[in-house]
């Protein structure tokens, strides 16, 4: 049985702690959170970092800017990992045993599923610890990909494009519908079709729309309809990016 301490009670930390607490070969020893909802601290939770017990593995599920703030409380001979996509493993320069456990998935309060079928991007300074992280990810019901820090940072950048930016663009489309008394549900079939096509084809090969066709009249009409200057700039920037991709 391997004892694990989870540091952080945000979306990722909360789901990791709850998932680990249900595993057979791993035991949740501590779960630190600075603030707890309604001051209700769970059974294995703590709100004072100095109360952290000696553990076999410490998982830092905190913001990138906060990772190194906890080093004074974690023994240098322990295995320590962070959950960041963008932060290098080199931040653990004073730890001989360290790694990364980055779940490539949208982790939000609206997503009640834990880590079933989630891909974890993992990295470790030695093979034994890498194998331990592999075992943990499989125990969580997920998969694992061994990536170095540069690969992981670029994958994280790619994920921002295909997830966060796409979500924001769809929000923009929904707002146009809302502002014009149009049901957003009308767009749901085309959203589903778009995603399904992307999953089964090269996105560059299936691009459609006025920018791809060079339909100047429609492009100008759209820009006339857009009142917000920032949205107009965004529309023009994406249009030019599409056109430049096919020159």
MIBA-312594 format. One record per residue: x, y, z of N, C-alpha, C, O, CB in turn. Coordinates in steps of 0.2 Angstrom, whole numbers, plus 5000, padded with zeros to 4 digits. Each point is the difference from the previous one (the first is absolute). Glycine has a CB too. Example, Ala and Ser with C-alpha at 12.3 -4.5 7.8 and 13.67 -1.06 7.14 Angstrom:
2
506649725039499650065000500450065000500549995003498649955003 500750114990500450065001499650055003500350065001500349914989 
//
This chain:
247
500449945000499650065000500450065000500550015004498649935002 500850114989500450065000499650065002499550014997501249944993 499650085015499750065002500050064996500650024998499649945013 499350084988500050064995499750065004499549995003500449934987 500450135009499850075003499850044994500450014995500349985015 498750044989499850044995500050075003499750025005499649894989 501050145002500150075002499650044995500250004994500949985012 498350054997499650044995499349975000499949944999501150094994 498550015008499349985000499650034995499450015001500749975011 500250044982499650034994499749944997500049945002500850164997 499149914994499749954996500449935000499749955001499750144992 501249925005500549954999500149965006500049945001500550124989 499749985015500249975007499449975003500149945003500750154999 498649934998499449975002499949934997499849955004499750174999 500549884991499949944996500549955001499949945001499550124991 501249965009500649955001499949975007500049945001500850134991 499149985013499949975007499449955000500149955004500450165001 499049914993499449965000500149934996499849955003499450154998 501149904994500249944996500549965004499949945000499950124989 500749975013500549965004499849975006500249945002500650134993 498749965008499749975006499649944999499949965005500150164999 499949864990499649944998500449954997499749954998499350125001 501749945001500449954997500249945005500050015006500450084986 499849865005500249945004500850005002500149995006499049954989 501350085000500750005002500350075002500650005001499549914990 499550145009500250065002499650035005499449995001501050034988 499950025016499650025006500050085000500650035000499649865006 499350144995500050085001500150015007499649995004499650034986 501450015011500250015007499850075002499850015006501249914993 499150134997499950075002499750034993500149984995500850035014 498750044993499750044994500050085003499650025004499749884991 501250145002500050075003499650044995500150004994501049985011 498650074998499650054997500150065004499850005006499449924988 500950145003500050065004499450025002499950035006501150014988 498549965002499350025002499549944998500149974995500250155003 499349875006499549944999499350035000499850055004500949875001 498850064991499450034999499649995006499949955003500150024985 499750095015499750005006500449985006499749975005499250014989 501750025005500549985005499949925002500249985006499850144999 499749844991499949935001500649964998500149994993498750035006 501749965005500649974998499849925000499849975005500950125000 499449884989499949935000500449955005500550035003499249994985 500149925012500449965005500750005000500450005005498649934994 501350074995500749994999500350074998500650014998499349874999 499750175004500250074998500450045005499849985006499250024986 501450045007500350055004500050074997500050014994500749895011 499350155000500150074997500650035002500150064999498749955001 501749965003500650025002500649964997500049945002499550115009 500949984985500549964996500549975005500349954998499550134992 500349955016500549975005499749945002500449965003500050165000 499049864997499749945002500149944995499849955002499450125005 501149944988500149954995500549955002500550015003499450074988 499849855009500449955002500549974995500050024994499049955013 501549994996500549974995499649954996499749965002501350065006 499149994985499749964995500549974995500550025000498550065002 500749874994500549974995500050044994500450014996499349885009 499750154994499950044993499650065002499550005003500649894990 500250175005499650065001499850024993500450014995500350025015 498749994989499750024994499850075000499650025004500049874993 500850165000499850075000499550024995500250014994500950015010 498349984998499450024995499850075001499550025002500149864998 500950164999499950085001500250044994500249974995500150015017 499650084988500150044994500850004999500449995004498650094998 501249934992500750004998500450055004500649985002499149994986 500050095014500450055004500149985007500450035004499150054988 500149875010500049985007500549935001500149985006498850084996 501349914993500349945001500650005005500149965004499650014984 500850085011500650005004499850035007500550005004500250014985 498750015012499950035007499949955005500050015006499450084989 500649845003499949955005500649965001500049955004498850044993 501850025000500649965001500250005007500349955002500050084986 499650025016500350005007499649955004500349995006500050134993 499249864999499649955004500049934998499749965003499550134999 501249904992500049934998500849985000500450034997498649994995 501149925011500749975001500349994993499749984995500049975016 501050074989500350004994500149934997500249994995500450115009 499349855001500149934998499449964997500049944999501050065009 498550044992499349984998499950004993500350044996499249995015 500049934986499850014993499550065000499549995003500749884994 499950174999499550064999499950014993500450004995500150065015 498849954988499850024993499650055000499650025005500549864992 499950164997499550054999499549984995500149954996500750145007 498649944996499549994995500050054994499450004997499949945012 501250104990500050054995500249984993500449954999499850135010 499449944986500249994993500650044998500449984996498449995002 501250095005500550054997500750015004500550024997498550044999 501049915010500650005004500549954999499849945001499550125008 501349954991500549954999500149965006499950035006500750044985 499749875008500249965006500650035003500149985006499449924989 500850145002500650035003499950055006500550025003500049974985 498950035013499850045006500249965006500150035005498950024989 501049885006500249965005500849995000500249945001498650004999 501650115000500749994999500349975007500549974999499550134992 499749925014500249975007499849935002500149985005500050144998 499549854992499749945002500349954995499950004994499050055011 501449894998500249954995499549964998500049964995501150045011 498349994997499449964998499550054999499750035005500649875002 499550114987499550054998499749984993500349964997500250135010 498949944992499749984993499450054999499950055003500549834998 499250104994499450044998499449954999500149944997500750154997 498649935008499449964999499550054997499650035004500749885006 499750104984499650054996499449964997500149974995500950115003 498449935005499449974996499850054995499850065000499849895011 500450024983499850034994499250004999499849964996501350024998 498650065010499250005000499850065003500350035004499749844996 499450154998499650065003499849985007499649955000500150094988 500649995017499849985007499650065002500250055002500849885000 498350064999499650055003499549985004499949945001500350124989 499549985014499449985005499449974996499649975003500850125005 499649934985499449974997500149934997499549964998500250164999 500949865004500249934997500149965007500550005003500150044986 498949915012500049965006500449944999500149975005498850084998 501349934991500449944999500750015003500250065000499149914990 501049985012500650015003500649994995500050054995499649915016 500849994989500550004995500049944995500549984997500250085011 498749914992499949944995500150024993499750054997499549905011 501350024989500250014993500350064998500150024995498949915002 501350105009500350074999500849984999500349955003498950115004 501149974988500749994998500450055005499950065000499849914988 500850005016500450045004500750004996500349954998499150015013 500950104989500650014997500550005006500050045004499650034986 500949885010500449995006500750004998500249994994498949945011 501350095000500750014999500349995007499750015005500250074985 500749895011500449995006500750004999500249984994498849955010 501450085001500750005000500349945000500649994997499450115008 499749844997500249945000499549954998499450015001501450025008 499449914988499549954997499649975006499449994998501449994993 499450015015499649975005499450055002499449975000501649975004 499150124996499550055002499550014994499450015000501450055008 499549934986499650004994499549945000499450014998501550054995 499349895008499649945001499550005005499449984999501549954997 499350115009499550015006499450044997499449995002501550005007 499350074987499550044998499549964995499550024999501350085003 499649864994499649964995499449965004499549994998501550004994 499349985013499549955004499450055003499549975000501549955003 499250144999499550045003499550024995499450005001501450045007 499449984986499550024995499649954998499450014998501450074998 499449865003499649944998499549985006499549984999501549984994 499350055013499549995006499450055000499549985002501549975004 499250114992499450054999499649994994499550035000501350055006 499349874990499649984995500250044993499650004996499549985012 501550054992500250044995500549964996500249955000499550155006 500649944989500649984996500650055002499950055003499349904987 501350035007500650045001500450014993500149954996499950025016 500350094988500550014994500650035003500050055004499149974988 501549955007500650035002500350064996500249984994500149905011 499750184997500250064996500550045005499950005006499050004987 501650025003500450055004499750075001499550014997501549924998 499450115008499750065002499850054994499550035000501149965011 499850014984499950044994499449974996499650044998501649995001 498849905000499449974997499350025004499550024996501349894999 499350085011499450025004499750075000499450014999501049905008 500150144993499850074999499750014993499550045000501549995008 499349944987499750014993499349975000499550024997501649984998 498849945008499449975000499550045004499450004998501149895001 499750145006499550045004499850064996499450025000501249955011 499950064985499850064996499549974995499550044998501750015003 498949894996499649984995499349995003499550014997501449934997 499150035012499349995004499650075001499450005000501149905006 499950154995499750075001499650024994499550025000501450015008 499549954986499750024993499349964999499550034998501650004998 499049905005499449964998499549995006499449984998501449964995 499350095013499549995005499850075002499450024999501149875005 499950155000499850065002499850054995499550045001501349945008 499650034986499950054995499349984996499650044998501649985001 498749914999499449984997499450015004499550034998501249884996 499450085013499450025004499850075000499550025000500949885008 500150144992499950075000499750034994499550045000501549975007 499249964987499750014993499349985000499650044998501549954997 498749955008499349985000499650055005499450014999501049874999 499950145007499750055005499850064996499550035000501149935010 499950064985499850064996499449994996499650044999501749995001 498749914997499549984995499350005004499550024998501349924995 499250045013499449995005499850075001499450025000500949875005 500150164997499850075001499750034995499550045001501549975007 499249984985499750034995499349974999499550044999501649974995 498849935008499349975000499650035005499450024999501049874997 499950125010499650035006499850074998499450025002501249905006 499850124989499950074999499550014995499750054999501549975004 498749924993499550014994499449965001499649984995501450054998 498949945013499449965002499949944995499549984998500050125006 501149874995500149934997500249955004500450015005499950054985 499349885010500249955004500749974999500149984994498649995007 501750025004500749984998500049924999500449984996500050115012 499049884993499949934999500149984992500149954998499250045013 500550064985500049994993500749994998500149964995498950125003 501549945005500750004998500349935003500649984997499550145003 499649855004500349945004500149944995500649975000498850065010 500249964985500249944995500650024996500449964998498450015001 501350094999500650024996500650005004500649984998498750094995 500649945014500650005004500249935001500649984999499050125007 499949854995500249935000500349974994500549965000498550035008 500750034986500349984994500750024999500449974998498550044997 501250065007500750024999500549965004500649994998498950135000 500349875009500549965004500149934997500649985000499050095010 499949904988500049934998500550004993500449955000498450025005 501150084991500450004994500850015002500449974997498650084996 501149995012500750025002500349945003500649984998499150135004 499949855001500349945003500149944995500449965002499050075009 500449984983500149944996500350034993500149964996498949995009 501250114995500450034994500550055002500050025006498949964987 501550035002500550065001499650065000499750024995501349914999 499150115011499650075001500150044994499650044998500449955014 500650014985500250054995499649984993499850044996501349985009 498849914995499749984994499250014999499750004995501249915005 498850105006499350015000499750075002499450015001500649875003 500550174996499850075001499550024995500149994994501050035011 498450014997499550034996499950075002500350035004499149864993 500150155000499850065002500250064995500449984995499749985017 499750104989500150064996500850014999500250024995498750035008 501549945003500750024999500349954996500550024996499550035015 499949894989500349944996499850014993500449994996499649935014 499450104989499750014993500350074997499950014994499149925009 501250115001500150074997499450044999500050044995501149925000 498450035009499350034998500150075004499750015005499649884994 500950164997500150075003499450035002500050045005501049974988 498549995003499350035001499849985007499750045004500049964984 500349935014499749975006500550035006499750015005499849894989 501150105005500550025005499850075002500050025006500949904990 499050124999499950075001499350015004499950045004500849994986 498849935008499450015003500049985007499750035004499849944985 500949975013500149985007500350065004499850015005500349874991 500450155001500350055004499650065001500050045005501149934990 498450045000499550065002499549985005499850045004500349994984 499849915013499549975005500450015007499650005005499849924987 501250075008500450005007500150075002500350044997500349855000 499150125009500050075003500650015005500350065000498549954999 501449945004500650005005500650004996500249964996499149985013 501150124992500750004997500449945001500449984995499550155006 500249855005500449945002499849944996500449964997499850095014 499149944988499849944997500150014992500249954997498950035012 500950084989500150014993500849994998500149974995499050125005 501349935005500749984999500249935000500349974996499950145009 499449855000500149935001499749974993500449954998499550065015 499650014985499749974993500550014995500149954996498750075008 501550044995500450014995500749965000500249984995499350145004 500749875008500649975001500049924998500449984997499850115012 499249884993499949934999499949994992500249964997499350035014 500150064986499950004993500750004996500149964995498850105006 501549985001500750014997500449945001500449974996499650155005 499949855005500449945002499849944995500449964998499750085014 499249954987499849954996500250014993500349954996498750045011 501050074990500250024993500849984999500249974995498950125004 501349935006500749995000500249935000500549984997499650135009 499449854997500249925000499949974994500249944999499450065012 500150034984499849974993500450044995499849994994499149965010 501550094997500450034995500549964997500450024995499550095011 
//
